[in-house]
Amino acid sequence: MPDEQPVEIELRRCLYPALCSARSCRAKATTIARSVDAGGRPMKQYELCYIHANQVAERERAKGRKVN
């Protein structure tokens, strides 16, 4: 089975208490970023603050991935 790449990134509100997963960031997570493969299956999930969620969305759009 080849190593699948994510084709879409889902951004959802974080409804539970968590800290941002970005290195050295101690802000409260407000967004869950989840990468999804071609079959719609979640691959990875990160809790992110508002700033880092926007950075991820911008980076993934530049790679040509869909951001929801």
N, C-alpha and C positions, 0 to 999 in steps of 0.2 A: 504494500500500500504506500503510495507516494506521500510525502509530507505535504499536507494541505495548507494553503494559505487562506487567511480570512478574506472574505469578499465584502463584508459589511461590518460596521461598528454601530452597535445600539447604545444610545445614551438614555438613561432613565434616572429618575429621582431616587436618591438613597433615603430610604425610610427607616433606617436603623442607625444608631450611633456608631460612627467609625471615623478613623483619621485618614487623611489622604495617603494613598499608597506611593506617591512620588517621593523620591529620596530627599531627605532633609526637610520635608514639608510637614509641619505640625498642625496644619489647618484642619477644620472639620470637613469631612467628605459630604458633598451635596449631590454627587452624581455617581452612578454606576456606569462604567464603560465596559461593554461586553463585545468581544469579537465573535463573529458568526461565520461558519464555513458555508460552502455552496449549497449544502443540504439543509441549512437553517439551524444547525446544531451549534450551541455555544462552545467556544474553544477556551477562552480565558476571560476572567472578569477582574476589574480593578475598581476600587472605590477612590474617587478623586474629588478634590475641591473644585470650585468654579473655574479658577484660572487654569489649572492643569487639564480639566475636561475640555476647555476651549482650545488649548494647545494640541491635545490629542486629535480633536475633530479637525482642526486646520491641517495638521500633518497627514492624517489619513485621507482627507479630500485631495491633497496634493499628490498622493500616491494613486489616486483614481478610485478609491474605495467609497462606497455609499455610506453616508452617516445618517442614521435615523435618530 
